[in-house]
Amino acid sequence: MTTTASTMPRVRLGQNLEVSAIGLGCMGMAEFYGVPDEAESIRTIHGAIDRGMDFLDTADMYGAGLSEEIVGKALSGGHRERVTLATKCGLVRTADGVRIDGRPEHVARAVDASLRRLRTDHIDLYYLHRVDPDVPVEESVGAMAELVRAGKVRHLGLSEAGTRTITAAHAVHPLTAVQTEYSLASRNPERAILPTVRRLGIGFVAYSPFSRGLLSGEIADTRLGADDLRRGLPRFSEENLPHNLDLVTRIHTLAADHGWSPARFALAWLVAQGVVPIPGAQTRTHMAENASAGAIRLPAQVLRAVDELVPAGAFAGERFPEHLLAIVQED
């Protein structure tokens, strides 16, 4: 790990791809978190780059392509070569919701559409967003490997894939990263996925590092609004949320004892695990706070205290309802 003048450390994923130790998730710039503000999103991206947070993550399904379009606008005018750009394919919006499509012909079409929206001639890291249960992963990754040979893509990754899938895909083409939800509240990857990617020399990228606002201090009351999407997630149910907020209070107290905000602490803990978190940010203020976590080095005694206060499995409730758990691979 090295440090730039911006104080943002840099790390290597698989295949020697170097990225900032903390990335910028761009999903919320297009949907889910209020009305999109394109101008502020672009300013946020530019501010992140200036702070050394130059690992940008998006996907073709975020806002039905809007997130990629915003990122593309932000990177025009000379910014493209200053970043490592990651996007994803394999989830398709339909009138009935979202379906998985890992067919080779879909991969070939999707990349060209992403390149147009991103206003670039190549994607640095291209993920399969979800593994298609009806298509062998070897076929999906084989099609993605063709994109590498064509120069459209430079590195490959999988999102929410289990150990068998990761191993099979890696045998077709070396993977650079696996992306899965991971945080102080969601530590399932520690069971099997993290040991597997480390054995294979694949980097790990952690999305939802604040567990949808649970860890960052955003939620301070057990009563969520009637229109809050988190009401449908087991971790935020009326039965589980009071218990989970008690655990969050323990974490926040530990962070405050050392002068760290909850968000900075949650990110620093992930960096200490040797993974790259990609917190979302829709404003420059939130982005700057997230970027500042790159300078924190958690002492060993603090890491031990975390395991004592909130050991793996302490949080109640699954991260997704059953129908969404069915399309991710936990081990």
C-alpha angles and dihedrals in degrees: 000000000000131000128226128210087266088064090239108132119224126220138184124243120193121310089028095286106160119210139162112280089241121037135197120250111211102188095100092054087074107034150337097057107067131290111338115250105202096185094051091044090055091048088049092053092048091048091050091053091050089053093051094256091129103147104101122191127195140138138217093245097054104108088347090287098327094112091055090048092053092048090048092053091047092052097048118101098047104315098103097084091050094067144058103231122206128182137160143224134192104076115092127194115229136172088262097048129271130337132188118243119179097157115135092238091055092049090053093051095042096055093054091051091049092049090054094049093044091048092226139114096225143026116221097208122017119190133195097232095209131000112251109232090206096052124060107245088230088066094048094047091042089059090047090051088057087059090055091052089049091053095242093111131029105190136020134219145168129226123214094355127151129230098267091049092047092050093047093048093046089056090058095047129350110264120223099194146005116208121204138149109275131162143127086284097043110046100152093116089068091070100066115329098067093048089049097051091045091052091050096044094246122144122236124224118195119211125190092028091171094049091242094312097314095112100036097066093254091123115056100154133061090224113084121194118266091247096045108123090212090071086081094056117091093225089062098044121126088253098050107030098074091053092046094048088054089057090047090054089057091052093047092050091052091048093048091051087064097039097254127133116237092250095049091047093050091052095044089053090055092047087053088057090060096250133117115242119206106200116188120237130181096182137047091239094059092041092053092051091050093048091052090062088073089077094056120100111190113219118235091248091057091051090051090049090054091055090050096047099040111011121188109289094024095118115085123230134030120277092238135028116255097268091056094042086059091068098049129072114226101184 
